[in-house]
Amino acid sequence: MPKVKSPISKRVNYRKLAFAHYKEGICAYCGFGIREVLEVCHLDCQRSNNAITNLVILCPTCHRMHDLDLISTATII
């Protein structure tokens, strides 16, 4: 029986999406603003959910604190 290839899903550049939407390009929590250092956080922690409402720009420290539930999603929103 021949192998059936699974369809290749197109990768979404969620960083590009987030920075295009949030023009100010600063951490949504602390205001840090060096673009090259900033990260894009998925608020629901699901990397497959790239809806703009699920993306937020955070500095690495705030991103980690959000991932550890030290900063709530509600506070960031």
C-alpha positions, 0 to 999 in steps of 0.5 A: 500500500503506498504511503499517503503524505499528510498535507503540509500546513503553512507556517504562520509568522505570528511575530510579523502578524503581531508587530504589524498589528501592534504598531507601538512595538513595546511590552504590553505589561512593562513598556520595554521597547527594544524590538529585537528583544521583544517576544510574541506571547500566545495568551492561551498558550496554544501556538496553533492559535495565531488569531491576533486577539491571542497574540501580545508583545511582551519582553522576555521577562514578562513573557516568562512571568505570564507563562508561570502565571505570575502575570495573569492574562486578564492583566495583560489584556 
